[in-house]
Amino acid sequence: MALRRRGGGEFNPAEMGEGGGLNVVNLIDMFVIIIIFLLKSYSASTEANITISPKLSLPVSSTDKSLKEYVNVIVTRDEIMVERKVVARIINGQIEGVAPNQLLIPSLYEELKKRYDRIQEIQMYNPNVEFKGEVNLVAHKEIPFSIIKKVMYTAGQVGFSEFKFVSQKES
């Protein structure tokens, strides 16, 4: 009977048995776990994508709730945007092309309707996508309520009736 050395020596594949010395299954399992972890952390870090421009100063709040990815309606001092697309201009506290007593903003309605139709189309092909009519409303802290009311009314006419007001966290 031959004695085996425990602390080193030469590699002998016959002693390892069938299959050789490297177990690839454990290595693949490790890579799968790392990939899943990276995908989960990436999706958690991209919950909401709101670009704050120099024209926008948000109100301060002490809330701890995080943002979710909804349709972003942004109201600065001089414009109304859906995501990053300007849909209406604000001049001297009035929305251009909208009468002071008119609640519906036609250009905002058209853009939100496109977003609504796109969500409905996605929902047709993927029943897991649920439309809840939620909007992130990002508004400058000095915007008059009359403009906010018109934006909310217009969004509600399309079907977006759940509003999440975005604010800056207190420091």
N, C-alpha and C positions, 0 to 999 in steps of 0.2 A: 504494500500500500504506500502510495506516494503521499508525502506531507505537503500541505498547502501553506504558503506564506500568507500571513494576515495583513501585514502593513505595507504592501507594495508588491513589487515584482513585475513580471511581464504579463501582458494581457493575453489570456488564453480563451478564445471564443468557445472552445469545447466545454469549459467549466461553466459558462454562462447559460448553457442550455439552448434550446431552439429559439430563434428570433434575434439573437445578438444582444448587445448591451444597452442600446438607447431606447427608452420607452417614449414614443412619439405621442401617444394618446394623452398623456398628462400635459405635454407641451401644448397640444392643440386645445385642450380644456382651458389652460391658462390664457391663451390668446383669445379665445371666445369670451371669457369673463372680462378681460381687459377691453375688448371691443364693445361689449354691452355696457360696461361702466362708462366708457367715453361717449357713446351715443346718448345714454341717459343724462349725463352731466351736460352735454351740449344742448339737448332739448330743454333742460331745466334752466339753462343760462340764457336762452333766447325767448323768454316768456313774452316780453313786449318790446317792440322796437319803436320808440318815440324819439324823434329828433327835436331837440329844443333849440330854437333859433334865437339870435340876439333880440328879435322883436317880441319874444315871448317871456314873460315873467310870471311864473306860476304862484298861486296862493300857497301859503304854508299850512301844513296840517300835522297832527301828531299820530296819524294812522299808521298801522303796521301791516296793512294788507298789501300784497304784491299785485302787480299788474298782470293781466292775462292778455293774450293776443286776440284782440277784437278789431273791428274797423275803427280807425283813429280819425276823429273829426277835430281839427285844430283851428282855434280862433285866435288870431293875433290882433294887434291894434289896427292893421290895415288890410287883412285878408282872412278868408275862410278857406281851409284846405281839407281835402279828404286824402289821408295819408300824406303824400308830398305834392299833390296836385292842387293848384289854386283853382277854386270854383267860383269865388265871389270876392269882390273888393269892398272894403269898408272905408268910406270917405266922410270925415266929420261926424262920426258916430252913426252913420246911416249906411245900410247895405246898398251898393250901387245897383240900380235897376229894380229895386223893390220899394214899393210905396210904404210910408211909415205905418199905415194901418194894416198892411198886408202881412200875414204870418208865413206864408209859403215862400221859400227861396227856390225858384225854378232850377237854377244851375246846380245847387246842392242836391235837390231832389233827383235830378237826372243822374248824377254821379253815384249817389247812394243806391238808386234803382239798379244801376249796372252791377254794383257790388252784391246787392240782394239776389239778382238773377244768377250771378256767378256762383253764389253759395247754394242756391236751389239746384243748379246744374250739377255741382259736386255732390250734393245730397242724393241726387237721382242715382249716381253711380256708386256712391259709398254711403250706405244707410247708417254707418257709425257716426257720420258728421251730423250734428244736431244744430239747427238754427234756433238760437234763443233771442235774437234781436238785440244783442248787446253792443254798445258803442263806448269806446274810451273818448270822453269829451275833455279835450285839453284846451283850456281857455286862459287868456291873459287875465291877470288878477284885477285889472281896471276896466274890463269890458262891461258895458251896461247890460243889465238883466234883459232888457228888451231884445237885444241881439241873441243872447243865449236862449230866450224863449222861442224866437223864430227858428233857430237851429234845431232845438228840441222838437218843435212842432213838425218841421219838415222831415226830420228823421223818423218821427212817429208815423207820418203819413206813408212812408215807405215800408215800415214794419220793424224798424229799429226803435224799440221802446224801453229798453233797459240801459240806463246811463250810468257809467262809471266815471266820476269826476276825478281827473288826475291832478294831484297836488304835489308840492315839494315837501319832503320830510323835514320836520324841525331838527335843527342841529343842536 
